[in-house]
């Protein structure tokens, strides 16, 4: 996965509305995430993008999603249903330190499909490149340069400082 990249689908199952259950609350209510994960597995992938009730990208079933578009790194805002994860925050900080503009706009499926690069972040996964969504290649269809640079920076940070995220 780390060398070749992941293939994702967009799940039909929506992310639970943040007005019903704040994504900042780490609860055990993962039923929608589990249903979306089952959709991914049934489609032959290991992960799925979840949209919110407004049709915007929220997150994946167990990871945050990032896009590289032009000279910006973008990730869905917490208000769209994304978990404000620790790894997410570290990656945003690393990107800013590397001179990248970092933004949290509402993202659509079109934004994902037309991105230069895409990757996921999570505590266990760290940083995983995404090479296609719904059968369409993202960028070149290979892990991108920015993703690889951030992966190297993340690994150096966690290995040299002993930081556990």
C-alpha positions in Angstrom: 0.0 0.0 0.0 2.7 2.4 0.9 4.7 1.8 -2.3 1.9 1.2 -4.8 -0.8 3.3 -3.2 -4.4 2.6 -2.4 -7.5 2.4 -4.6 -10.6 3.9 -2.9 -14.3 4.0 -3.6 -16.8 6.6 -2.6 -19.2 5.0 -0.2 -23.0 5.4 -0.5 -23.2 5.3 3.3 -22.9 8.9 4.6 -20.9 10.2 7.5 -23.0 10.8 10.6 -24.1 14.4 10.6 -21.9 16.5 12.9 -25.0 18.1 14.3 -26.1 14.7 15.5 -22.8 13.5 16.8 -19.8 15.9 16.9 -16.7 14.3 15.2 -14.6 15.8 18.0 -16.2 13.2 20.3 -14.4 9.9 20.1 -17.4 7.7 20.7 -18.0 4.0 19.8 -20.7 4.9 17.3 -18.9 3.6 14.2 -21.9 1.9 12.5 -21.8 4.1 9.4 -18.1 3.8 9.2 -18.4 0.0 9.4 -21.1 -0.1 6.7 -18.9 2.1 4.4 -15.9 -0.2 5.1 -18.0 -3.2 4.1 -18.9 -1.4 0.9 -15.1 -0.9 0.2 -14.3 -4.5 0.9 -17.2 -5.7 -1.3 -15.8 -3.4 -4.1 -12.3 -5.0 -3.8 -10.7 -2.0 -1.9 -9.7 -1.5 1.7 -11.0 2.0 2.3 -13.8 4.3 1.2 -14.4 8.0 1.2 -17.4 9.1 3.2 -19.5 12.1 2.2 -21.6 14.2 4.6 -25.3 14.9 4.3 -24.4 18.0 2.2 -22.4 15.9 -0.3 -19.0 17.1 0.8 -16.1 14.9 1.6 -15.9 14.2 5.3 -13.2 11.6 5.8 -12.6 7.9 5.1 -13.9 5.1 7.3 -10.9 5.3 9.5 -8.5 7.9 8.1 -8.4 11.6 7.2 -8.1 12.5 3.5 -5.7 15.1 2.0 -5.4 16.4 -1.5 -2.6 18.2 -3.3 -4.1 20.7 -5.7 -1.7 23.1 -7.4 0.5 24.6 -4.6 -2.0 23.8 -1.8 -2.5 20.9 0.5 -6.2 20.6 1.3 -8.2 18.5 3.8 -11.9 18.6 4.7 -12.7 20.9 7.7 -13.9 19.4 11.0 -17.2 21.1 10.3 -17.7 18.7 7.3 -17.4 15.7 9.7 -13.6 15.1 9.7 -12.0 14.0 12.9 -9.5 16.5 14.1 -6.8 13.8 14.4 -3.3 14.1 15.8 -1.6 12.7 12.7 -3.7 15.1 10.6 -2.5 18.0 12.6 1.1 16.9 12.5 1.0 16.5 8.7 -0.6 20.0 8.3 2.2 21.4 10.4 4.9 19.6 8.5 3.5 20.8 5.2 3.4 24.4 6.4 7.1 24.0 7.5 7.9 22.8 4.0 6.4 26.0 2.5 3.0 24.5 1.4 -0.2 26.5 1.8 -2.6 24.4 3.9 -6.4 24.9 3.6 -9.5 23.2 5.0 -12.2 23.9 2.3 -15.3 21.9 1.8 -14.2 19.3 -0.8 -16.4 17.6 -3.5 -15.9 14.4 -5.3 -14.9 16.5 -8.3 -12.1 18.0 -6.2 -10.8 14.6 -5.3 -11.0 13.3 -8.9 -9.1 16.3 -10.3 -6.5 16.5 -7.5 -2.8 16.2 -8.4 -2.3 13.8 -5.5 -4.3 12.3 -2.7 -3.3 10.5 0.6 -4.7 9.4 3.8 -3.5 9.9 7.4 -4.2 8.0 10.6 -2.5 7.0 13.8 -2.0 3.4 12.7 -1.7 4.1 8.9 0.5 7.2 9.3 0.5 8.4 5.6 -0.8 6.3 2.8 -0.8 7.4 -0.9 -4.0 7.1 -2.9 -3.7 6.3 -6.6 -7.3 6.0 -7.7 -10.9 6.7 -6.6 -13.9 5.0 -8.1 -11.7 3.5 -10.9 -10.3 6.9 -11.9 -6.6 7.6 -11.5 -5.6 10.4 -9.2 -2.8 12.5 -10.9 -0.4 10.1 -12.5 -1.9 7.1 -10.9 1.2 6.6 -8.8 2.2 8.0 -5.3 3.0 11.6 -5.8 6.1 13.6 -4.9 4.5 15.7 -2.2 3.0 12.6 -0.5 6.4 11.0 -0.5 8.1 14.1 0.9 5.6 14.4 3.7 6.0 10.7 4.4 9.7 11.1 4.7 9.4 14.1 7.0 6.8 12.4 9.1 9.0 9.3 9.5 12.0 11.4 10.4 10.0 13.3 13.0 8.7 10.2 14.7 11.9 8.2 14.5 14.4 10.9 15.5 12.3 12.4 18.3 10.8 9.2 19.5 7.4 10.9 19.2 4.5 8.5 19.3 1.5 9.8 17.6 
